[in-house]
C-alpha cells in the first residue's frame, strides 16, 4: 500500500477513535461538553495518538 495512503488512513483512524472516545466520555460521565466538544474531540485524538505511539510504535521497533 502507498505510504501516503497508509498515513492518511492511520490519521483517519486516530480522529475516529478520538471522536468515539468523546462519545464514551459523555455517556459514562453524563456530561454535555457543549461548545467545548470540538476541543474535547481534539484532545481525545491526541490521547489516542499518544497511546498508539507508546504501544504500537514501540512494538514495531523491537
VENPE-V630979 format. One line per field, one symbol per residue. ss: DSSP state (h for helix, s for strand, l for the rest). A space follows every 10 residues. Layout:
# VENPE-V630979
ss=???
This chain:
# VENPE-V630979
ss=llhhhhhhhh hhhhhhhhhh hhhhhhhhhl lllhhhhhhh hhhhhhhhhh hhhhhhhhhh hl
